Amino acid sequence: MGLLSSSAAKEKLFGFLFKGMDFAEFERKGKGFAAEIAEMLRSDVKFDMDALRDTGARIIVATASVEEWVRPWAIANGVDFVIGTKAEVDDNGRLTGRFSTANCRGAEKATRIREYLISESGSQCEIHAWGNMPDDMAMLEMADFPHSV
């Protein structure tokens, strides 16, 4: 309806569902989501990811999802780092219902990847990127080897 941006609507829904939840419980729920990610990931993308890792490449997953829900799957699959939307946690260890970072989508995703790569390597590196959404275009455009899946 155009009343809210998709990022603002996402944060409002996140707050409705999770505001006040203990962060440790939220992380536990993320572990349960790992099986769903495994079912959603295309086998050819997983094959390419594994092949690149076998050459010594660092594997970074950049997602608009909340990091705590992607990280358990990522760790189990040899991913080196997850860049995503971060949930804000208060001083009592509870979710505030807001995000502590911008929603990691579109240009924000590409910006966060660049920032991470500069902080880690300090120099240029070869970037392979896989994306399946219009919001992934900025990330794909920055890649040396973009893969639209």
VMD Tcl script that builds the backbone (N, CA, C; Angstrom):
set m [mol new atoms 447]
animate dup $m
set s [atomselect $m all]
$s set {name element resname resid chain x y z} {
  {N N MET 1 A 0.808 -1.188 0.000}
  {CA C MET 1 A 0.000 0.000 0.000}
  {C C MET 1 A 0.854 1.257 0.000}
  {N N GLY 2 A 2.162 1.099 0.216}
  {CA C GLY 2 A 3.040 2.250 0.167}
  {C C GLY 2 A 3.076 3.082 1.432}
  {N N LEU 3 A 2.488 2.592 2.513}
  {CA C LEU 3 A 2.482 3.366 3.758}
  {C C LEU 3 A 3.824 3.314 4.467}
  {N N LEU 4 A 4.504 2.178 4.349}
  {CA C LEU 4 A 5.810 1.982 4.977}
  {C C LEU 4 A 6.767 1.389 3.956}
  {N N SER 5 A 8.045 1.671 4.119}
  {CA C SER 5 A 9.033 0.979 3.297}
  {C C SER 5 A 9.054 -0.485 3.724}
  {N N SER 6 A 9.576 -1.341 2.869}
  {CA C SER 6 A 9.644 -2.761 3.234}
  {C C SER 6 A 10.530 -2.967 4.463}
  {N N SER 7 A 11.583 -2.173 4.600}
  {CA C SER 7 A 12.457 -2.299 5.778}
  {C C SER 7 A 11.732 -1.886 7.052}
  {N N ALA 8 A 10.965 -0.803 6.997}
  {CA C ALA 8 A 10.212 -0.364 8.176}
  {C C ALA 8 A 9.141 -1.383 8.536}
  {N N ALA 9 A 8.470 -1.940 7.534}
  {CA C ALA 9 A 7.451 -2.962 7.791}
  {C C ALA 9 A 8.085 -4.208 8.404}
  {N N LYS 10 A 9.268 -4.581 7.906}
  {CA C LYS 10 A 9.976 -5.749 8.444}
  {C C LYS 10 A 10.306 -5.527 9.921}
  {N N GLU 11 A 10.801 -4.339 10.256}
  {CA C GLU 11 A 11.165 -4.063 11.646}
  {C C GLU 11 A 9.924 -4.054 12.543}
  {N N LYS 12 A 8.824 -3.515 12.058}
  {CA C LYS 12 A 7.581 -3.509 12.842}
  {C C LYS 12 A 7.103 -4.936 13.100}
  {N N LEU 13 A 7.140 -5.782 12.087}
  {CA C LEU 13 A 6.744 -7.176 12.262}
  {C C LEU 13 A 7.691 -7.887 13.222}
  {N N PHE 14 A 8.993 -7.639 13.058}
  {CA C PHE 14 A 9.979 -8.224 13.960}
  {C C PHE 14 A 9.659 -7.843 15.411}
  {N N GLY 15 A 9.370 -6.567 15.632}
  {CA C GLY 15 A 9.031 -6.103 16.976}
  {C C GLY 15 A 7.778 -6.758 17.513}
  {N N PHE 16 A 6.766 -6.887 16.666}
  {CA C PHE 16 A 5.524 -7.530 17.084}
  {C C PHE 16 A 5.772 -8.970 17.525}
  {N N LEU 17 A 6.619 -9.671 16.793}
  {CA C LEU 17 A 6.864 -11.089 17.071}
  {C C LEU 17 A 7.867 -11.338 18.197}
  {N N PHE 18 A 8.879 -10.470 18.324}
  {CA C PHE 18 A 9.997 -10.821 19.195}
  {C C PHE 18 A 10.322 -9.822 20.306}
  {N N LYS 19 A 9.705 -8.642 20.332}
  {CA C LYS 19 A 10.026 -7.656 21.361}
  {C C LYS 19 A 9.858 -8.270 22.749}
  {N N GLY 20 A 10.892 -8.107 23.582}
  {CA C GLY 20 A 10.871 -8.609 24.948}
  {C C GLY 20 A 11.409 -10.021 25.104}
  {N N MET 21 A 11.643 -10.727 24.000}
  {CA C MET 21 A 12.154 -12.102 24.077}
  {C C MET 21 A 13.599 -12.085 24.559}
  {N N ASP 22 A 13.942 -13.032 25.382}
  {CA C ASP 22 A 15.317 -13.209 25.829}
  {C C ASP 22 A 16.188 -13.533 24.612}
  {N N PHE 23 A 17.323 -12.836 24.491}
  {CA C PHE 23 A 18.179 -12.996 23.323}
  {C C PHE 23 A 18.672 -14.433 23.178}
  {N N ALA 24 A 18.989 -15.091 24.284}
  {CA C ALA 24 A 19.453 -16.479 24.220}
  {C C ALA 24 A 18.364 -17.387 23.641}
  {N N GLU 25 A 17.120 -17.130 24.006}
  {CA C GLU 25 A 16.010 -17.911 23.441}
  {C C GLU 25 A 15.886 -17.652 21.944}
  {N N PHE 26 A 16.044 -16.398 21.552}
  {CA C PHE 26 A 15.993 -16.039 20.136}
  {C C PHE 26 A 17.078 -16.780 19.361}
  {N N GLU 27 A 18.279 -16.857 19.927}
  {CA C GLU 27 A 19.363 -17.590 19.279}
  {C C GLU 27 A 19.036 -19.076 19.170}
  {N N ARG 28 A 18.426 -19.644 20.201}
  {CA C ARG 28 A 18.021 -21.059 20.155}
  {C C ARG 28 A 17.022 -21.295 19.028}
  {N N LYS 29 A 16.090 -20.380 18.857}
  {CA C LYS 29 A 15.123 -20.504 17.770}
  {C C LYS 29 A 15.831 -20.448 16.415}
  {N N GLY 30 A 16.879 -19.674 16.325}
  {CA C GLY 30 A 17.655 -19.603 15.086}
  {C C GLY 30 A 18.273 -20.931 14.722}
  {N N LYS 31 A 18.686 -21.691 15.714}
  {CA C LYS 31 A 19.259 -23.017 15.442}
  {C C LYS 31 A 18.237 -23.915 14.774}
  {N N GLY 32 A 16.978 -23.772 15.139}
  {CA C GLY 32 A 15.929 -24.559 14.513}
  {C C GLY 32 A 15.684 -24.177 13.069}
  {N N PHE 33 A 16.035 -22.962 12.710}
  {CA C PHE 33 A 15.836 -22.471 11.343}
  {C C PHE 33 A 16.893 -23.024 10.387}
  {N N ALA 34 A 18.002 -23.533 10.914}
  {CA C ALA 34 A 19.098 -24.026 10.078}
  {C C ALA 34 A 18.632 -25.118 9.117}
  {N N ALA 35 A 17.766 -25.999 9.575}
  {CA C ALA 35 A 17.273 -27.080 8.710}
  {C C ALA 35 A 16.456 -26.518 7.557}
  {N N GLU 36 A 15.713 -25.455 7.809}
  {CA C GLU 36 A 14.913 -24.847 6.740}
  {C C GLU 36 A 15.807 -24.201 5.686}
  {N N ILE 37 A 16.905 -23.576 6.125}
  {CA C ILE 37 A 17.833 -22.972 5.163}
  {C C ILE 37 A 18.433 -24.063 4.285}
  {N N ALA 38 A 18.812 -25.176 4.904}
  {CA C ALA 38 A 19.402 -26.282 4.142}
  {C C ALA 38 A 18.455 -26.762 3.047}
  {N N GLU 39 A 17.158 -26.774 3.318}
  {CA C GLU 39 A 16.182 -27.207 2.320}
  {C C GLU 39 A 15.990 -26.164 1.221}
  {N N MET 40 A 16.167 -24.883 1.542}
  {CA C MET 40 A 15.958 -23.807 0.565}
  {C C MET 40 A 17.155 -23.610 -0.357}
  {N N LEU 41 A 18.356 -23.938 0.107}
  {CA C LEU 41 A 19.564 -23.668 -0.664}
  {C C LEU 41 A 19.663 -24.601 -1.862}
  {N N ARG 42 A 19.840 -24.011 -3.008}
  {CA C ARG 42 A 19.964 -24.810 -4.229}
  {C C ARG 42 A 21.244 -25.631 -4.183}
  {N N SER 43 A 21.165 -26.868 -4.645}
  {CA C SER 43 A 22.316 -27.770 -4.591}
  {C C SER 43 A 23.482 -27.256 -5.426}
  {N N ASP 44 A 23.212 -26.582 -6.559}
  {CA C ASP 44 A 24.308 -26.073 -7.380}
  {C C ASP 44 A 25.046 -24.930 -6.682}
  {N N VAL 45 A 24.311 -24.115 -5.923}
  {CA C VAL 45 A 24.950 -23.033 -5.179}
  {C C VAL 45 A 25.798 -23.622 -4.050}
  {N N LYS 46 A 25.273 -24.604 -3.354}
  {CA C LYS 46 A 26.029 -25.271 -2.275}
  {C C LYS 46 A 27.290 -25.917 -2.856}
  {N N PHE 47 A 27.192 -26.550 -4.015}
  {CA C PHE 47 A 28.338 -27.168 -4.673}
  {C C PHE 47 A 29.403 -26.116 -4.987}
  {N N ASP 48 A 28.977 -24.992 -5.559}
  {CA C ASP 48 A 29.923 -23.918 -5.885}
  {C C ASP 48 A 30.581 -23.356 -4.632}
  {N N MET 49 A 29.791 -23.176 -3.570}
  {CA C MET 49 A 30.319 -22.661 -2.310}
  {C C MET 49 A 31.384 -23.614 -1.751}
  {N N ASP 50 A 31.080 -24.896 -1.760}
  {CA C ASP 50 A 32.033 -25.886 -1.259}
  {C C ASP 50 A 33.298 -25.925 -2.110}
  {N N ALA 51 A 33.131 -25.831 -3.426}
  {CA C ALA 51 A 34.290 -25.863 -4.325}
  {C C ALA 51 A 35.191 -24.657 -4.092}
  {N N LEU 52 A 34.604 -23.495 -3.919}
  {CA C LEU 52 A 35.417 -22.298 -3.653}
  {C C LEU 52 A 36.133 -22.411 -2.309}
  {N N ARG 53 A 35.436 -22.894 -1.305}
  {CA C ARG 53 A 36.065 -23.054 0.005}
  {C C ARG 53 A 37.249 -24.022 -0.089}
  {N N ASP 54 A 37.111 -25.070 -0.902}
  {CA C ASP 54 A 38.186 -26.045 -1.064}
  {C C ASP 54 A 39.423 -25.445 -1.721}
  {N N THR 55 A 39.273 -24.308 -2.412}
  {CA C THR 55 A 40.431 -23.626 -3.008}
  {C C THR 55 A 41.084 -22.662 -2.021}
  {N N GLY 56 A 40.501 -22.550 -0.834}
  {CA C GLY 56 A 41.031 -21.643 0.173}
  {C C GLY 56 A 40.287 -20.329 0.265}
  {N N ALA 57 A 39.249 -20.175 -0.529}
  {CA C ALA 57 A 38.471 -18.930 -0.494}
  {C C ALA 57 A 37.719 -18.816 0.828}
  {N N ARG 58 A 37.553 -17.592 1.269}
  {CA C ARG 58 A 36.708 -17.324 2.445}
  {C C ARG 58 A 35.280 -17.214 1.959}
  {N N ILE 59 A 34.372 -17.821 2.684}
  {CA C ILE 59 A 32.957 -17.797 2.320}
  {C C ILE 59 A 32.231 -16.870 3.285}
  {N N ILE 60 A 31.561 -15.886 2.711}
  {CA C ILE 60 A 30.811 -14.903 3.491}
  {C C ILE 60 A 29.370 -14.930 2.996}
  {N N VAL 61 A 28.442 -15.059 3.902}
  {CA C VAL 61 A 27.025 -14.991 3.544}
  {C C VAL 61 A 26.517 -13.613 3.937}
  {N N ALA 62 A 25.933 -12.917 2.976}
  {CA C ALA 62 A 25.303 -11.621 3.234}
  {C C ALA 62 A 23.809 -11.801 3.012}
  {N N THR 63 A 23.032 -11.437 4.006}
  {CA C THR 63 A 21.601 -11.702 3.975}
  {C C THR 63 A 20.816 -10.580 4.633}
  {N N ALA 64 A 19.602 -10.389 4.178}
  {CA C ALA 64 A 18.706 -9.436 4.837}
  {C C ALA 64 A 18.116 -10.051 6.105}
  {N N SER 65 A 18.256 -11.357 6.264}
  {CA C SER 65 A 17.747 -12.025 7.460}
  {C C SER 65 A 18.531 -11.589 8.696}
  {N N VAL 66 A 17.951 -11.821 9.842}
  {CA C VAL 66 A 18.629 -11.522 11.095}
  {C C VAL 66 A 19.764 -12.532 11.271}
  {N N GLU 67 A 20.949 -12.035 11.577}
  {CA C GLU 67 A 22.154 -12.871 11.636}
  {C C GLU 67 A 21.997 -14.111 12.500}
  {N N GLU 68 A 21.354 -13.975 13.651}
  {CA C GLU 68 A 21.247 -15.098 14.586}
  {C C GLU 68 A 20.457 -16.267 14.007}
  {N N TRP 69 A 19.682 -16.013 12.977}
  {CA C TRP 69 A 18.908 -17.089 12.385}
  {C C TRP 69 A 19.639 -17.752 11.222}
  {N N VAL 70 A 20.680 -17.131 10.740}
  {CA C VAL 70 A 21.456 -17.683 9.633}
  {C C VAL 70 A 22.763 -18.289 10.133}
  {N N ARG 71 A 23.344 -17.708 11.178}
  {CA C ARG 71 A 24.654 -18.137 11.669}
  {C C ARG 71 A 24.739 -19.633 12.003}
  {N N PRO 72 A 23.756 -20.257 12.671}
  {CA C PRO 72 A 23.898 -21.698 12.967}
  {C C PRO 72 A 24.069 -22.546 11.703}
  {N N TRP 73 A 23.284 -22.249 10.674}
  {CA C TRP 73 A 23.450 -22.975 9.413}
  {C C TRP 73 A 24.825 -22.680 8.821}
  {N N ALA 74 A 25.220 -21.411 8.855}
  {CA C ALA 74 A 26.490 -20.996 8.259}
  {C C ALA 74 A 27.672 -21.713 8.913}
  {N N ILE 75 A 27.685 -21.749 10.226}
  {CA C ILE 75 A 28.776 -22.423 10.941}
  {C C ILE 75 A 28.832 -23.896 10.562}
  {N N ALA 76 A 27.681 -24.546 10.511}
  {CA C ALA 76 A 27.626 -25.970 10.175}
  {C C ALA 76 A 28.072 -26.246 8.745}
  {N N ASN 77 A 28.076 -25.211 7.894}
  {CA C ASN 77 A 28.433 -25.390 6.493}
  {C C ASN 77 A 29.733 -24.713 6.098}
  {N N GLY 78 A 30.567 -24.412 7.076}
  {CA C GLY 78 A 31.899 -23.891 6.784}
  {C C GLY 78 A 31.957 -22.464 6.323}
  {N N VAL 79 A 30.919 -21.688 6.588}
  {CA C VAL 79 A 30.922 -20.277 6.230}
  {C C VAL 79 A 31.805 -19.532 7.229}
  {N N ASP 80 A 32.625 -18.622 6.732}
  {CA C ASP 80 A 33.562 -17.901 7.588}
  {C C ASP 80 A 32.937 -16.724 8.335}
  {N N PHE 81 A 31.942 -16.076 7.709}
  {CA C PHE 81 A 31.375 -14.886 8.341}
  {C C PHE 81 A 29.983 -14.638 7.794}
  {N N VAL 82 A 29.099 -14.139 8.644}
  {CA C VAL 82 A 27.737 -13.792 8.240}
  {C C VAL 82 A 27.541 -12.287 8.409}
  {N N ILE 83 A 27.059 -11.662 7.353}
  {CA C ILE 83 A 26.690 -10.251 7.376}
  {C C ILE 83 A 25.174 -10.215 7.203}
  {N N GLY 84 A 24.486 -9.636 8.162}
  {CA C GLY 84 A 23.034 -9.597 8.062}
  {C C GLY 84 A 22.468 -8.452 8.865}
  {N N THR 85 A 21.171 -8.454 8.991}
  {CA C THR 85 A 20.487 -7.476 9.807}
  {C C THR 85 A 20.694 -7.881 11.263}
  {N N LYS 86 A 21.000 -6.911 12.117}
  {CA C LYS 86 A 21.282 -7.224 13.523}
  {C C LYS 86 A 20.130 -6.773 14.409}
  {N N ALA 87 A 19.728 -7.660 15.295}
  {CA C ALA 87 A 18.675 -7.344 16.258}
  {C C ALA 87 A 19.264 -6.523 17.398}
  {N N GLU 88 A 18.514 -5.536 17.849}
  {CA C GLU 88 A 18.942 -4.716 18.984}
  {C C GLU 88 A 18.561 -5.427 20.280}
  {N N VAL 89 A 19.520 -5.447 21.213}
  {CA C VAL 89 A 19.330 -6.111 22.500}
  {C C VAL 89 A 19.529 -5.078 23.604}
  {N N ASP 90 A 18.632 -5.077 24.579}
  {CA C ASP 90 A 18.758 -4.101 25.667}
  {C C ASP 90 A 19.745 -4.574 26.732}
  {N N ASP 91 A 19.939 -3.772 27.769}
  {CA C ASP 91 A 20.902 -4.082 28.824}
  {C C ASP 91 A 20.523 -5.310 29.643}
  {N N ASN 92 A 19.273 -5.757 29.535}
  {CA C ASN 92 A 18.811 -6.944 30.263}
  {C C ASN 92 A 18.852 -8.201 29.397}
  {N N GLY 93 A 19.425 -8.099 28.198}
  {CA C GLY 93 A 19.539 -9.263 27.324}
  {C C GLY 93 A 18.250 -9.619 26.614}
  {N N ARG 94 A 17.380 -8.635 26.434}
  {CA C ARG 94 A 16.099 -8.859 25.753}
  {C C ARG 94 A 16.051 -8.071 24.452}
  {N N LEU 95 A 15.356 -8.626 23.481}
  {CA C LEU 95 A 15.195 -7.937 22.206}
  {C C LEU 95 A 14.313 -6.712 22.387}
  {N N THR 96 A 14.731 -5.610 21.780}
  {CA C THR 96 A 13.942 -4.375 21.881}
  {C C THR 96 A 12.819 -4.341 20.849}
  {N N GLY 97 A 12.917 -5.204 19.842}
  {CA C GLY 97 A 11.953 -5.177 18.748}
  {C C GLY 97 A 12.425 -4.315 17.595}
  {N N ARG 98 A 13.610 -3.737 17.724}
  {CA C ARG 98 A 14.194 -2.911 16.662}
  {C C ARG 98 A 15.477 -3.575 16.150}
  {N N PHE 99 A 15.973 -3.042 15.066}
  {CA C PHE 99 A 17.254 -3.497 14.524}
  {C C PHE 99 A 18.340 -2.509 14.944}
  {N N SER 100 A 19.532 -3.025 15.224}
  {CA C SER 100 A 20.649 -2.151 15.589}
  {C C SER 100 A 21.455 -1.714 14.368}
  {N N THR 101 A 21.129 -2.294 13.218}
  {CA C THR 101 A 21.746 -1.892 11.951}
  {C C THR 101 A 20.627 -1.657 10.947}
  {N N ALA 102 A 20.994 -1.071 9.840}
  {CA C ALA 102 A 20.034 -0.970 8.743}
  {C C ALA 102 A 19.733 -2.377 8.232}
  {N N ASN 103 A 18.560 -2.539 7.650}
  {CA C ASN 103 A 18.197 -3.800 7.028}
  {C C ASN 103 A 19.231 -4.098 5.943}
  {N N CYS 104 A 19.828 -5.265 5.972}
  {CA C CYS 104 A 20.932 -5.625 5.073}
  {C C CYS 104 A 20.373 -6.101 3.730}
  {N N ARG 105 A 19.916 -5.136 2.938}
  {CA C ARG 105 A 19.361 -5.445 1.622}
  {C C ARG 105 A 19.739 -4.334 0.654}
  {N N GLY 106 A 19.696 -4.648 -0.623}
  {CA C GLY 106 A 19.983 -3.653 -1.646}
  {C C GLY 106 A 21.378 -3.062 -1.510}
  {N N ALA 107 A 21.467 -1.744 -1.616}
  {CA C ALA 107 A 22.761 -1.051 -1.542}
  {C C ALA 107 A 23.422 -1.265 -0.189}
  {N N GLU 108 A 22.623 -1.407 0.872}
  {CA C GLU 108 A 23.189 -1.641 2.214}
  {C C GLU 108 A 23.985 -2.941 2.251}
  {N N LYS 109 A 23.490 -3.964 1.582}
  {CA C LYS 109 A 24.201 -5.249 1.548}
  {C C LYS 109 A 25.570 -5.076 0.890}
  {N N ALA 110 A 25.610 -4.400 -0.254}
  {CA C ALA 110 A 26.882 -4.180 -0.948}
  {C C ALA 110 A 27.826 -3.342 -0.092}
  {N N THR 111 A 27.315 -2.317 0.560}
  {CA C THR 111 A 28.135 -1.469 1.432}
  {C C THR 111 A 28.727 -2.284 2.571}
  {N N ARG 112 A 27.924 -3.099 3.206}
  {CA C ARG 112 A 28.411 -3.886 4.343}
  {C C ARG 112 A 29.439 -4.928 3.914}
  {N N ILE 113 A 29.270 -5.505 2.724}
  {CA C ILE 113 A 30.262 -6.453 2.211}
  {C C ILE 113 A 31.582 -5.724 1.986}
  {N N ARG 114 A 31.533 -4.556 1.322}
  {CA C ARG 114 A 32.757 -3.776 1.072}
  {C C ARG 114 A 33.463 -3.435 2.387}
  {N N GLU 115 A 32.698 -2.957 3.360}
  {CA C GLU 115 A 33.276 -2.599 4.660}
  {C C GLU 115 A 33.956 -3.797 5.312}
  {N N TYR 116 A 33.308 -4.939 5.254}
  {CA C TYR 116 A 33.903 -6.141 5.842}
  {C C TYR 116 A 35.190 -6.523 5.115}
  {N N LEU 117 A 35.153 -6.536 3.791}
  {CA C LEU 117 A 36.338 -6.936 3.029}
  {C C LEU 117 A 37.501 -5.981 3.270}
  {N N ILE 118 A 37.238 -4.693 3.335}
  {CA C ILE 118 A 38.302 -3.717 3.602}
  {C C ILE 118 A 38.870 -3.937 4.995}
  {N N SER 119 A 38.016 -4.178 5.976}
  {CA C SER 119 A 38.499 -4.370 7.343}
  {C C SER 119 A 39.290 -5.668 7.493}
  {N N GLU 120 A 38.952 -6.667 6.700}
  {CA C GLU 120 A 39.626 -7.964 6.807}
  {C C GLU 120 A 40.880 -8.068 5.956}
  {N N SER 121 A 40.823 -7.574 4.753}
  {CA C SER 121 A 41.947 -7.784 3.846}
  {C C SER 121 A 42.712 -6.499 3.550}
  {N N GLY 122 A 42.049 -5.365 3.666}
  {CA C GLY 122 A 42.704 -4.101 3.386}
  {C C GLY 122 A 43.034 -3.898 1.921}
  {N N SER 123 A 42.746 -4.879 1.114}
  {CA C SER 123 A 43.043 -4.750 -0.313}
  {C C SER 123 A 41.947 -5.420 -1.118}
  {N N GLN 124 A 42.074 -5.304 -2.403}
  {CA C GLN 124 A 41.100 -5.914 -3.298}
  {C C GLN 124 A 41.209 -7.429 -3.238}
  {N N CYS 125 A 40.100 -8.060 -3.453}
  {CA C CYS 125 A 40.076 -9.509 -3.575}
  {C C CYS 125 A 39.046 -9.866 -4.631}
  {N N GLU 126 A 39.115 -11.076 -5.103}
  {CA C GLU 126 A 38.182 -11.551 -6.111}
  {C C GLU 126 A 36.861 -11.891 -5.421}
  {N N ILE 127 A 35.759 -11.376 -5.971}
  {CA C ILE 127 A 34.448 -11.585 -5.345}
  {C C ILE 127 A 33.544 -12.385 -6.270}
  {N N HIS 128 A 33.069 -13.500 -5.763}
  {CA C HIS 128 A 32.024 -14.286 -6.410}
  {C C HIS 128 A 30.767 -14.026 -5.593}
  {N N ALA 129 A 29.663 -13.746 -6.240}
  {CA C ALA 129 A 28.426 -13.469 -5.507}
  {C C ALA 129 A 27.248 -14.171 -6.166}
  {N N TRP 130 A 26.359 -14.699 -5.330}
  {CA C TRP 130 A 25.143 -15.339 -5.787}
  {C C TRP 130 A 23.972 -14.561 -5.224}
  {N N GLY 131 A 23.009 -14.265 -6.048}
  {CA C GLY 131 A 21.824 -13.548 -5.605}
  {C C GLY 131 A 20.591 -14.017 -6.350}
  {N N ASN 132 A 19.449 -13.915 -5.688}
  {CA C ASN 132 A 18.220 -14.384 -6.320}
  {C C ASN 132 A 17.068 -13.381 -6.216}
  {N N MET 133 A 17.374 -12.163 -5.799}
  {CA C MET 133 A 16.330 -11.165 -5.605}
  {C C MET 133 A 16.736 -9.861 -6.294}
  {N N PRO 134 A 15.763 -9.041 -6.676}
  {CA C PRO 134 A 16.124 -7.722 -7.216}
  {C C PRO 134 A 16.985 -6.921 -6.232}
  {N N ASP 135 A 16.761 -7.120 -4.935}
  {CA C ASP 135 A 17.558 -6.417 -3.922}
  {C C ASP 135 A 19.020 -6.844 -3.918}
  {N N ASP 136 A 19.361 -7.923 -4.620}
  {CA C ASP 136 A 20.745 -8.393 -4.672}
  {C C ASP 136 A 21.548 -7.745 -5.800}
  {N N MET 137 A 20.918 -6.890 -6.607}
  {CA C MET 137 A 21.604 -6.316 -7.768}
  {C C MET 137 A 22.855 -5.521 -7.399}
  {N N ALA 138 A 22.812 -4.725 -6.355}
  {CA C ALA 138 A 23.995 -3.938 -5.964}
  {C C ALA 138 A 25.151 -4.861 -5.595}
  {N N MET 139 A 24.850 -5.955 -4.923}
  {CA C MET 139 A 25.879 -6.928 -4.563}
  {C C MET 139 A 26.427 -7.607 -5.820}
  {N N LEU 140 A 25.538 -8.006 -6.715}
  {CA C LEU 140 A 25.982 -8.674 -7.935}
  {C C LEU 140 A 26.818 -7.742 -8.807}
  {N N GLU 141 A 26.452 -6.466 -8.842}
  {CA C GLU 141 A 27.191 -5.500 -9.657}
  {C C GLU 141 A 28.601 -5.257 -9.137}
  {N N MET 142 A 28.829 -5.424 -7.845}
  {CA C MET 142 A 30.173 -5.218 -7.300}
  {C C MET 142 A 31.067 -6.447 -7.439}
  {N N ALA 143 A 30.472 -7.581 -7.791}
  {CA C ALA 143 A 31.215 -8.827 -7.852}
  {C C ALA 143 A 32.006 -8.971 -9.151}
  {N N ASP 144 A 33.146 -9.632 -9.037}
  {CA C ASP 144 A 33.914 -9.974 -10.223}
  {C C ASP 144 A 33.218 -11.094 -10.995}
  {N N PHE 145 A 32.560 -11.984 -10.243}
  {CA C PHE 145 A 31.873 -13.119 -10.818}
  {C C PHE 145 A 30.459 -13.191 -10.244}
  {N N PRO 146 A 29.511 -12.450 -10.835}
  {CA C PRO 146 A 28.136 -12.463 -10.332}
  {C C PRO 146 A 27.369 -13.677 -10.871}
  {N N HIS 147 A 26.545 -14.242 -10.015}
  {CA C HIS 147 A 25.722 -15.398 -10.398}
  {C C HIS 147 A 24.289 -15.098 -9.972}
  {N N SER 148 A 23.412 -14.906 -10.934}
  {CA C SER 148 A 22.002 -14.705 -10.628}
  {C C SER 148 A 21.334 -16.060 -10.675}
  {N N VAL 149 A 20.776 -16.460 -9.551}
  {CA C VAL 149 A 20.176 -17.810 -9.468}
  {C C VAL 149 A 18.687 -17.718 -9.206}
}
mol reanalyze $m
mol bondsrecalc $m
mol representation Tube
mol addrep $m
